[in-house]
Amino acid sequence: MANIAVWMEVEAHRFDPIATKLIHELLFTSYFDKETDNAIVEENEAKLAKVLDVYEARLAMSKYLAGECFTLADLDHMPALQYIMRTKVKQLIDECPHETDNAIVEENEAKFAKILDVYEAHLATSKYLAGDCFTLADLHHMPALNCMMRTKVKQLLDERPHISAWCKDILARPAWQKVWALHK
């Protein structure tokens, strides 16, 4: 537990403030017809590179930040990373020398398939996760599903008819389409 708390603090005080400034300058200023402040970008790219060096050293010793299991310490980084990976700052992360471990991918695909089987059984009796109305339970899944639909994991979703229909339904919602259009 202590490792999780430590890495969540690192995220909150070292990673997130830098990532937030970069995301604001590289993505959101254009939405408000403002100019990107390149000085802020350069300053925070340098800071992020130092933070990523610390992460890289840690990840050389363990699979995830807090140890060998994926925890909130890792999950906390995902929203900001999703935005950062759509900017030029992505190169800082791409430079990290980790290759895909296919054994880990296969192991986690098998675990994910079991979870999807539970979802499939539930969605056979209900249009949405929490009943017949779209709720936060469904909304919570939309960003991840949107990404998964562009990977080979899509096959795991498509081969389950109720999950496939649910994905098509929630990802076709007009509000989600507007949000996704902002990401393009």
Summary of the structure (lengths in Angstrom):
residues: 184
radius of gyration: 18.7
end to end distance: 38.1
largest distance: 54.8
contacts: 477
relative contact order: 0.08
helix: 70%
strand: 2%
